[in-house]
Amino acid sequence: MRTSRLLGAAALAAASLLLIPPAASSAAPKPVPKPKVVSTAVAAPFNLALRGGNTYVADGGLNLIGRVKKNGKLATIAADQPGASGIAFSKNGKSMAFTTTVTNMETFENSASGLHIWGPRGKRIYADTHAYETKHNPDKVISYGVKNPSACVTDALTKAEIPVSYKGHVDSHAYSVTAVSGGWVVADAGANTLWRVNSKGKISTLAVLPAQPTKITKAMAAGLGLPDCVIGITYRFEAVPTDVELGKDGHLYVTTLPGGPESPVLGARGKVYRVNLRTGKTKVVAKGLLGATNLALGTSGKIYVAELFGGRISVVQRGKVKPYVTLPGVVAVETTKSRKTLWAATMGDPENKVPGTIVKIVKGKVRK
């Protein structure tokens, strides 16, 4: 199952995604002022980076890396970058890294993917995650799908074009990136893996995200158009890491989509993981997120999560998830260096001529 297809096709599917209403639990008192629109010059702003008072964006719809100017327009830094989705700067600000992916939009097959590292004096390095994944495929040891399926289950899933039982496929979609000591960490939404990339572009496997088991309920089966024999089975979906950030505690924080049909039918199954940067050991710190496509680290241990299908940004603290601000189509979220101000980005809706946006959210006190 090509679990990265949501991300690869998002620029084309933005209209339908924006029409998904926020989950009922998002009906809460507004904790912050209304987001201020800073730019409407974006289409699919999958990731933001804040550096030196400037806002940078990786736009997979426009296929570019850009800087937001004071008038809201984009100054192009890198053009013709297919499927641009991740962007980050080194700690000293001398290097910039961004991810790209070449996708066949008819089959959703990724034929190229990797990390571009642009340094001082025009130095350019490309870390080919697609080639590395093809050679190593770290999640090939993980079993996905259904264990010991009945003939009815096998037939039903096959007819629905859902893989029955399989090991991890070769598929790379280098989606997000963050700077760490000595290089970078890339969240690969196709490989279900975190790659460590050193300053010279050498790739190694840091962590493979675990399978995401879901017990299929009657409502889920009905929503997917599956027969009763599927009710009660446990399906092990792929983890789809969508963002990675380095915390002040030295650990990585990662959002995941839970794989499977790209709709809310299966419920809010997105998670946030904490990953040991040295050992790659993973631990769930939050779950129950609806389309967790991005995260930002705040003060006092807070984690802000963009829930694309929930149409909101939620805040995670001590494992509990609470709605923070309603923002339909939100796909990216970032915090300033002080972590006191949020920036976010929303998907455009070309069918209805609604542009993508970059917004600024000054955090305030929650009204009780």
N, C-alpha and C positions, 0 to 999 in steps of 0.2 A: 504493500500500500504506500503510495507516494504521500507521506504525511506532511511534506513541505509544500504541497500544492496550494494550501490556503495563502501562504506567504508569497509564493511565486505568482499567483493569479490575482492577488488583492487589488492591484491597480485596475484590472479589468472588471473585477467583481465588486467594486466599491459601492455601487448603487444599491445592490441587494444587502450588503453588510450594513449600510447606514439606515436601512429601513427596519432593522431588527430593534424592537423596543427595549429599553432598559428593563432589567429584572425587577420584580415587584419590590424586593428589599431595598432598592435604591431610592425609594420614596422616603427620604429623610430630610430633616432641616438642612438648609444649605450651610455648610461649615465655612465657606470662603466666599469672597466677592466673586461676581460673575467674571469668568475668564476674559481677558482683554485680547482681542485679535490683533496680532502684530504683523502677520503676513497672510495673504491669500494667493501667493504665487506658487504654491506647491500642489502636487497631485497625489503622490503616495509617499509621504514623509515618514519612512519606517523608523528612523532613528535621528536623534538630535545630539549635538555636543556643544557645550558651553565653554568658551575659552577667551580670556582677555576682554571680557565685556561683549563678545560677539557670539552669535548663535549660528551654528553650522547644521546642515541637514543632509542626510543621504536620502535621495528621492528616487525610488524605483520606478515611478511612473514617468518621470522626466529623464531618467537614466543619467543622473548627475550628482556631484557633490557640490554644494553651494553654501554661500554665506548670506545671511539675511541682512540687507542694507537698511538704513534708517527709514527709507520710504516704503519698506515692506517687500521690495523686489529682491530677486536673487542675483548675487554676483557669482558666476560660475567659476569654480575652482578646478573641477575635473569634469569634462564633458564626455559623452559617449561611453558611459560606464553602465553596461547592461545590468539591470536588476540591483542597482546600488541599494544597500540596505543598512549597513552598519558603519559607524564612524566614531573615532576616538582619537585623542591626542596623548602623546607621552607626557610624563609628569613635568618635564622641563619645557614642554611645548615645542620642541624642535622637530618632532616627527608627527606625522598624521597617518592614521591607518584607516582603511575603509574596505568593505567587502562588496563583491559583485558576483552575480550568478547569471549564466546564460540558460534560459529555459525555453523549451518548445511549448508554446502556450496551447497547442492542440492536444499534446500527450502529457504535458507537465513533466517531461523528462528533463533533467538538468545535465547539460553536456559540458559545462565548465563552471568552476566556482573557486574562489580563493580570496586571499587577503593582500591588498596593496599597501605597501609601506613606503611613504614618501618622506625622505629626510632632507637634511640641509644640502645645499649646493647641488640640487637637482638629483640627488640619489634616489633611485627607484628599485624596489625589491618586490617580487611577486611570490607569495607562498601559495602553492597550488594544492588546495585542500581536496579537490576532486581527484587528483592523481594519487594523493596520499590515501584517501578513502578507498580508491580502487585497489590499491596494493594491500592495505591492511584491514579495512572493514571491521573496526573494533567491536561492533555490536552483532557480529556474526555468531557469537556464542549465546545470544539471548533468544529465547523462544517467544514468539508472538502468536496471537490468535487463540484458538481453543485446543485444549489438551483432550485427546481421545474423543473427538466429536462423533455424534451418531450420524447415521446416513442422512436423516432428515435435516440435521443442522448443517452438514456438509453441503447438501443440495441447496438449502435456503441461502446460505452465505455465498455460495458460488453464483447463484442466480442474481443475487444483489451486488455482485462484483466486489465482495468483501473477502479478502484472503482468509482461508480457513485456519491453516497452521503453517508457520514459516519462521526461519531465522532471519536475522537482520540483513537487509539488502544493501548493495552498494548504491549510495545516493549521497551527494554532498550539496548542501545549501548553506554556505557560510553566511550567517545572517547578522550576528551582532559581534562586537569586539570591545574589549576594554584593555587598558594599559596595566601592566604589572611590572614588577622589578625584572629587568632583563629582557623585556619584550611585551608580548600580548597574549590574551586568551580569547579564542573565537568560539562562539556558540553556533554549532552547526545543526540547523533544523532538519536536515536530511539525514545526516549520519547519526543523529541522536547523541552527539558527543561534544565534549569541550576539548578543543585543540589548544596546546601551548605552542606558541610561535616565538622563537627567539629573535633578537634584533637583526640577525642575518637571514631570517626567513625559514629557518629549519623548523619542521613541524614534528610534534610528538603528541601522543594521546594523554590527556590529563585525566579525564573521567568519562565514563559511559553512563548516561542516565538510565535508570531502571525502567522496565516495562510498567505500564499503567493498567492494572487489572480493574475491570468493571463488570459487576454482575448485572446482566440484562434483565430489566423488569418488564412487566406486561406493557406499561406505558411506552417504554423505550422500543420494544419490539413492534408495537403498533405504529409508533412514529416512524420507524424505519421500514415499515411494510413487511415485516418478517412473521412467519407462522409461530404458533404457540410452542413448538418444540424448542425454540430458541430461548424462551423464557427460563430464567434461572441459570443459564450457562455463564461462566466467567470468561470474558474475552480480554486477553492481554494486549492492550494497545501500545503503540510506540510512544515514547516521550519525545516531544518536539521542543528543544530549547530555543527560546526566542530572544532572550536578552541575558547579558551577564554584566555584573558590576562588581568592583572591588570595594569591600567595606573597610572601615577604619580598624576593624578587628583583625584584618588580614585574611578574612575568608571571602570567597566569591559568593554572590547571590544571583540566582538564576530563575527566570520564569519559564514555565513550560505550558504548551498546549498539549492536551492528552491524546492527540491522534484521533483517528476515526472520522466518521462523517462530519463534514465541515458545517455544522449547524448546532443550535442549542438543544437538539433532540435528546442527547445523552446527558444533559445537565451540566452544571458548573463543576468541571473536573480539573481545571487548571491549578497549578501548584507553584509555590516558590521553594526552591532548595537552597540550602547553605552547603557550599562545597569547600573542602579543605584544599587550599592551594598547593600544599606540599604532597598530600597523599591521594587526592582525588576522591576522598570519601564523601558521600552525599548524605544529607539529612533533610527531611521535609520540615519546613518552618511554617508553612501556611498552605491551605487547600480550599477548594470550593470557589474557585475563580472562573469567571465565564469569558474565556478568550483572553488569557493573560499574554499579551504580546510585548510588554516592556515593563521595566521597573526603574525606580529612582530611589536612592537612599537618602533619608531625611535625618533629622536630629532625634535624639533619645531613642534610637533603635527603630524608628519608624521606617517602613518600606511602602512606597507608593507604587501601585500597580495599575497599568492601563488595561482595562477589560474591554476589548473590542466588541464582543457580543453583548456585554452588559451595558455598553454605552456610558461608561463612567470611569473615573479614577477612584480606586479604593485605597485605604490605608491599612497596613498590617502592623500590629504591635503586639508583642508577646503571643504570637500565633493566632490572634483574633483578627478577622477581616471586617472592616466597617466601610460603608460608602463614604467617599470624601467629597466629590463633586461630579455632577452629571455632565457628560461631554460626549454626545453621540459621535460615533466614528473614531474615537480616540485610539491611536495606534502606537504613540510614543509618549514618553514622559521623562523628564530630566530635572535635576536640581542644580542650583548654582553652587559654587564652591563653599559658601557659607551654609548651604542646605536650607536656607530660609525662604527661598522662592522657587516655585515650580514653573517649568515650561512644559508644554505639551503640544502634540500635533495630531490633526485629524485627517482621515482619508477624504479625498475629493469624490464627488458623485457626478461624473461627466454626463451621464444620461439625463440628469435633472439640472445640469449646468450649475452645480454647487461646487465651489472650489475647495480644495484642501486648505487647512489653516495651520498656522503656528500661533499659539496663544501663551500669554503670560498670566500666571496665577499667583498673586501675593497671598501667602497663607495667613489665616486669621484664626480666631478662637471659635470653637464649635458652640453654636447656640443650643442650649438644652431646653 
